[in-house]
Amino acid sequence: MSQEKVDRHKQEKANRKKIMRKQRVMSIVRKGVLTLAALALVAWLGYSAYDMYESGKERVVAEVNYDAVTNYLNGLSAEETTE
């Protein structure tokens, strides 16, 4: 059993650079994912708060008078029937 421990320790020591690089990359990836998740959460909360704020406001409604267009189209159809 003791020899197995020694062999395992030697193997870990030989691959230490590779293991440390992998741990460093995983740490960076983990931090990136957590940052993106936190950013998404803050953005969602901000958008929800903004939407609640906007829903409390009175909305402006624009009305369009189409009488001129209707008269023009009626004039066109009247000219087609007379020709």
C-alpha positions as CSV (number, residue, x, y, z in Angstrom):
1,M,0.0,0.0,0.0
2,S,2.8,2.4,0.8
3,Q,4.4,1.8,-2.6
4,E,1.1,2.7,-4.3
5,K,1.1,6.0,-2.4
6,V,4.6,6.7,-3.5
7,D,3.8,5.9,-7.1
8,R,0.7,8.0,-7.1
9,H,2.6,10.9,-5.6
10,K,5.3,10.6,-8.2
11,Q,2.8,10.6,-11.0
12,E,1.0,13.6,-9.6
13,K,4.3,15.5,-9.2
14,A,5.2,14.6,-12.8
15,N,1.8,15.9,-14.1
16,R,1.7,18.9,-11.7
17,K,2.0,21.6,-14.4
18,K,-0.8,20.0,-16.4
19,I,-3.0,19.6,-13.3
20,M,-2.4,23.2,-12.2
21,R,-3.2,24.5,-15.7
22,K,-6.4,22.5,-15.8
23,Q,-7.4,23.8,-12.4
24,R,-6.6,27.4,-13.5
25,V,-8.7,27.1,-16.6
26,M,-11.6,25.6,-14.7
27,S,-11.4,28.4,-12.2
28,I,-11.5,31.0,-15.0
29,V,-14.5,29.2,-16.6
30,R,-16.3,28.9,-13.3
31,K,-15.8,32.7,-12.6
32,G,-17.0,33.5,-16.2
33,V,-20.1,31.5,-15.9
34,L,-20.9,32.9,-12.5
35,T,-20.3,36.4,-13.8
36,L,-22.7,35.9,-16.7
37,A,-25.3,34.4,-14.4
38,A,-25.1,37.4,-12.1
39,L,-25.2,39.8,-15.0
40,A,-28.3,38.1,-16.4
41,L,-30.0,38.2,-13.0
42,V,-29.3,41.9,-12.5
43,A,-30.4,42.7,-16.1
44,W,-33.6,40.7,-15.6
45,L,-34.4,42.4,-12.3
46,G,-33.6,45.8,-13.8
47,Y,-35.9,45.2,-16.8
48,S,-38.7,43.9,-14.5
49,A,-38.4,47.1,-12.3
50,Y,-38.4,49.3,-15.4
51,D,-41.4,47.5,-16.8
52,M,-43.3,47.9,-13.6
53,Y,-42.4,51.6,-13.6
54,E,-43.5,52.1,-17.2
55,S,-46.8,50.1,-16.6
56,G,-47.7,52.7,-14.0
57,K,-47.5,55.6,-16.4
58,E,-50.4,56.8,-18.5
59,R,-49.8,55.8,-22.2
60,V,-50.2,58.3,-24.9
61,V,-52.5,57.2,-27.7
62,A,-52.3,58.7,-31.1
63,E,-55.4,59.0,-33.3
64,V,-55.1,59.3,-37.1
65,N,-57.7,60.8,-39.3
66,Y,-58.0,58.9,-42.5
67,D,-60.7,61.1,-44.2
68,A,-58.3,62.5,-46.8
69,V,-57.1,59.0,-47.8
70,T,-60.7,57.7,-47.9
71,N,-61.8,60.7,-50.1
72,Y,-58.9,60.2,-52.4
73,L,-59.6,56.4,-52.8
74,N,-63.3,57.2,-53.4
75,G,-62.4,59.7,-56.0
76,L,-60.2,57.2,-57.8
77,S,-63.0,54.6,-57.9
78,A,-65.5,57.3,-59.1
79,E,-63.2,58.2,-62.0
80,E,-62.8,54.5,-63.0
81,T,-66.6,54.0,-63.2
82,T,-67.1,57.1,-65.4
83,E,-64.5,56.0,-68.0
